Amino acid sequence: MNSRPAQNCLEGRTALVTGASRGIGFAIAGALAGAGAGVVVTARDPDGVTAAVAQLRDAGARAAGCAGSVADPAHLDRCTALAVREFGRLDILVNNAATNAPYGPLMEADPDQWRQAFAVNVEAALRLVQLAWRAWMREHGGAVVNICTEGTHGAGPRVGAYGTSKAALRHLTQQLAGELAPAVRVNAVSPGLVRTEMARFVWEGAERRIAEGLPLGRIGEPDDVARAVLWLVSDESAWVTGADLLVDGGTRVRAAAGTGSYAVHDQLRATSSPERSP
Ligand SMILES: NC(=O)c1ccc[n+]([C@@H]2O[C@H](COP(=O)([O-])OP(=O)(O)OC[C@H]3O[C@@H](n4cnc5c(N)ncnc54)[C@H](OP(=O)(O)O)[C@@H]3O)[C@@H](O)[C@H]2O)c1
């Protein structure tokens, strides 16, 4: 909500942001609304959706909410239909909702939870792009951003299902970018560690150590990611598609900064089960 977008650069457009009741998704919804877009926000908890919509409207935004899981195809139909019914169009789609379950060594992973991870983190994104394409984007154009993770560049402790599904989402981004051009631009944003509930089990109690190991000296805030998404869905990035924009405080280049060991992996190793597994 604190982002400072180019004034009204999304005026008259409509955005659908999944997983937008808190954290990065809520910051994205606020940034897009602040730039003039009407926004549809989704999440599973209806109270969270209601509160997010109320907060956006209090800030002067045009906002509507749709509660349900992105793993449910009927919910995705409802979200798309709501955007078109409420605002008359669907120009922007941000696939942000995700799960980090099953967490732990892959030899102990429950195959049903593994399948669910792919339903939430990958399949829902494709289904929503298909729906948005048919409802609006094929004819009128649009922009899609998929929220991946900095962690897809290599393997990490206990995050095999999350990393594998996010790597698939990054590949899906590139494939769709090629297939849907020139009508629709499809890009990814890959955040490093950001101060949200999903990642609380990583940063809480270790933030100072983690920050000291990052070239830019701090963990991320949801608005850091929201500003990148805003740029990628705006006309400022009109010649950018298929990109994976790292927003990670220098996490990937930390070896050259000589800032020491990677405290995020130490935290992941030390956690057997995060309290929150969205
Ligand atoms: N935080 C980080 O350090 C970090 C780093 C890299 C990438 N990311 C990515 O950033 C994105 C946002 O994560 P976050 O950290 O902001 O998480 P968060 O604070 O836990 O928020 C997650 C949001 O998604 C919703 N959600 C979860 N599962 C859902 C489902 N199945 N269907 C619909 N909505 C769902 C949650 O609401 P309900 O619980 O009510 O459904 C909530 O609104 C994710 O794609 C995540 O992988 C985060």
The ligand as a Tripos MOL2 file, in Angstrom:
@<TRIPOS>MOLECULE
LIG
   48    52     1     0     0
SMALL
NO_CHARGES

@<TRIPOS>ATOM
      1 N1          7.8850  -14.5610    1.5770 N.am      1 LIG1
      2 C1          8.9560  -14.9680    0.9290 C.2       1 LIG1
      3 O1         10.0860  -14.9540    1.4570 O.2       1 LIG1
      4 C2          8.8300  -15.4420   -0.4930 C.ar      1 LIG1
      5 C3         10.0140  -15.6940   -1.2090 C.ar      1 LIG1
      6 C4          9.9170  -16.1270   -2.5250 C.ar      1 LIG1
      7 C5          8.6850  -16.2890   -3.1100 C.ar      1 LIG1
      8 N2          7.5490  -16.0390   -2.3990 N.ar      1 LIG1
      9 C6          6.2670  -16.2300   -3.0770 C.3       1 LIG1
     10 O2          5.4650  -15.0720   -2.8990 O.3       1 LIG1
     11 C7          4.0930  -15.4500   -2.9880 C.3       1 LIG1
     12 C8          3.3250  -14.8700   -1.8230 C.3       1 LIG1
     13 O3          3.8160  -15.4200   -0.6140 O.3       1 LIG1
     14 P1          3.7690  -14.6400    0.7680 P.3       1 LIG1
     15 O4          5.1130  -14.8160    1.3670 O.co2     1 LIG1
     16 O5          3.1980  -13.2880    0.5910 O.co2     1 LIG1
     17 O6          2.7690  -15.5950    1.5820 O.3       1 LIG1
     18 P2          1.6700  -15.2630    2.6980 P.3       1 LIG1
     19 O7          1.9950  -14.0190    3.4320 O.co2     1 LIG1
     20 O8          1.4930  -16.5190    3.4720 O.co2     1 LIG1
     21 O9          0.3540  -14.9910    1.8370 O.3       1 LIG1
     22 C9         -0.1590  -16.0060    1.0220 C.3       1 LIG1
     23 C10        -1.4870  -15.5480    0.4350 C.3       1 LIG1
     24 O10        -1.9690  -16.5590   -0.4400 O.3       1 LIG1
     25 C11        -3.2430  -17.0390    0.0300 C.3       1 LIG1
     26 N3         -3.3020  -18.4610   -0.3160 N.ar      1 LIG1
     27 C12        -2.5330  -19.4730    0.1620 C.ar      1 LIG1
     28 N4         -2.8850  -20.6280   -0.4040 N.ar      1 LIG1
     29 C13        -3.9060  -20.3510   -1.2610 C.ar      1 LIG1
     30 C14        -4.7090  -21.1210   -2.1300 C.ar      1 LIG1
     31 N5         -4.5480  -22.4560   -2.2360 N.pl3     1 LIG1
     32 N6         -5.6630  -20.5010   -2.8650 N.ar      1 LIG1
     33 C15        -5.8360  -19.1670   -2.7600 C.ar      1 LIG1
     34 N7         -5.1270  -18.3780   -1.9630 N.ar      1 LIG1
     35 C16        -4.1610  -18.9700   -1.2200 C.ar      1 LIG1
     36 C17        -3.2510  -16.7040    1.5250 C.3       1 LIG1
     37 O11        -4.5470  -16.5640    2.0820 O.3       1 LIG1
     38 P3         -5.3710  -17.8590    2.6750 P.3       1 LIG1
     39 O12        -4.4520  -18.5310    3.6370 O.co2     1 LIG1
     40 O13        -6.5930  -17.2730    3.2950 O.co2     1 LIG1
     41 O14        -5.6810  -18.6930    1.4890 O.co2     1 LIG1
     42 C18        -2.5560  -15.3430    1.4840 C.3       1 LIG1
     43 O15        -3.4440  -14.3490    1.0190 O.3       1 LIG1
     44 C19         4.0690  -16.9750   -3.0830 C.3       1 LIG1
     45 O16         3.9810  -17.3640   -4.4300 O.3       1 LIG1
     46 C20         5.4220  -17.3640   -2.5340 C.3       1 LIG1
     47 O17         5.8490  -18.6300   -3.0220 O.3       1 LIG1
     48 C21         7.5890  -15.6320   -1.1010 C.ar      1 LIG1
@<TRIPOS>BOND
     1     1     2 1
     2     2     3 2
     3     2     4 1
     4     4     5 ar
     5     4    48 ar
     6     5     6 ar
     7     6     7 ar
     8     7     8 ar
     9     8     9 1
    10     8    48 ar
    11     9    10 1
    12     9    46 1
    13    10    11 1
    14    11    12 1
    15    11    44 1
    16    12    13 1
    17    13    14 1
    18    14    15 2
    19    14    16 1
    20    14    17 1
    21    17    18 1
    22    18    19 2
    23    18    20 1
    24    18    21 1
    25    21    22 1
    26    22    23 1
    27    23    24 1
    28    23    42 1
    29    24    25 1
    30    25    26 1
    31    25    36 1
    32    26    27 ar
    33    26    35 ar
    34    27    28 ar
    35    28    29 ar
    36    29    30 ar
    37    29    35 ar
    38    30    31 1
    39    30    32 ar
    40    32    33 ar
    41    33    34 ar
    42    34    35 ar
    43    36    37 1
    44    36    42 1
    45    37    38 1
    46    38    39 2
    47    38    40 1
    48    38    41 1
    49    42    43 1
    50    44    45 1
    51    44    46 1
    52    46    47 1
@<TRIPOS>SUBSTRUCTURE
     1 LIG1         1 GROUP 0 **** ****
